[in-house]
Amino acid sequence: DAGVIQSPRHEVTEMGQEVTLRCKPISGHDYLFWYRQTMMRGLELLIYFNNNVPIDDSGMPEDRFSAKMPNASFSTLKIQPSEPRDSAVYFCASLPTPGQFNTGELFFGEGSRLTVL
Amino acid sequence: AQSVAQPEDQVNVAEGNPLTVKCTYSVSGNPYLFWYVQYPNRGLQFLLKYITGDNLVKGSYGFEAEFNKSQTSFHLKKPSALVSDSALYFCAVRPPHNSGNTPLVFGKGTRLSVIA
């Protein structure tokens, strides 16, 4: 299996522009998570999905952030408009099976490094 | 609410020496505990986990961790460090199953530097 695939790996944009990050989870994984990593705040959970349905989006920082999962093999995280404080590495992760939600380990993608100028 | 603390931002150790990366947690009941490693410009990779049973858990790359309920700790250890172990290490906790499906909570990470 190719693992969790994220794109783009690097994105540099200007303040005010729309940014879309993409994720393809491992086939058969029913849970998908979006995390943000910064030096100041560490690793923060933004939102997670189960069977394409958003379960908890309480970590989404503002209305500028939105996430969708139109099907089992694709998810997007969108920031509109972007701001310099959104600069971070955004990770997508998936989890193998529902029965292992509590005991299973997450599989992470390589991350998307976002720089907003 | 559950939380996990990694009291050291940075740990330096000489190659060949034993290493310890500390983690303490706060959660009601018996937690599920995890360690992940992040190499530069890569995603996090699972190292090991404690669910139940033996307090000493063995994982990938020769790492092990000891669950200590009385001290609410789950320190990561390795008998002999390698330069290639240099990375960012994250401890994570999840409350027990009877608390429902709750995502992992990660610590802030500890940067391990192994010096040749």
Interface residues (C-beta under 8 A of the other chain):
Chain A: V4 F33 G42 L43 L45 Y48 I55 D56 F91 A93 F101 N102 T103 E105 L106 F107 F108 G109 E110 G111
Chain B: Y32 F34 Y36 N41 R42 G43 L44 Q45 F46 K49 I51 F90 R94 P96 H97 N101 T102 P103 L104 V105 F106 G107 K108 G109
